[in-house]
């Protein structure tokens, strides 16, 4: 499964930028990969672990702005089509190391 986080938070003031950096640092620390600006993705083992991560991010999300999450399966994620640009060649963005038991 994949957990995708989308966000649009203000960065007008220094406090806003500080809150943005905290959210960004949390996502990186939790193993998320930026696939577009303000769009991060991470492989999760199951729905329970996705919900756990969602809760952690919810607790750190800035009050202003919008932070959204989406849980999808590997099959759904593999159906992403690149209409422009190219795929990110990062091991965290593939299922090569994923073992399904």
C-alpha positions, 0 to 999 in steps of 0.5 A: 500500500501507499500513503500519499500526503498532499498539502498546501500551507501558507509560507507568507510569514516566518512563523508560517515557513517554520511550520512548513519546515517542521511538516517537511522534516517530519515527512522526510524523517518518516521516510516519505519521498517527494514526488512533486512539490507538496506531494509526498508518498511512502510505502506502508505495510498495511492499512493500520500502519497507514492510519498510524502515520496519518495520525502522526502527520495530523498532529504535526500539521499546521492549522492553517492551510490544507493537508490531505492523505490518500491510501492506495494499493500498489496496483493503483499506484503502478497505474500512474501515467506520466503525461509530462516529465519522467519517473523518479528513479528512487528505490523508495518509489518502486516496489522492487524491495517489497516482499508480499507474504 
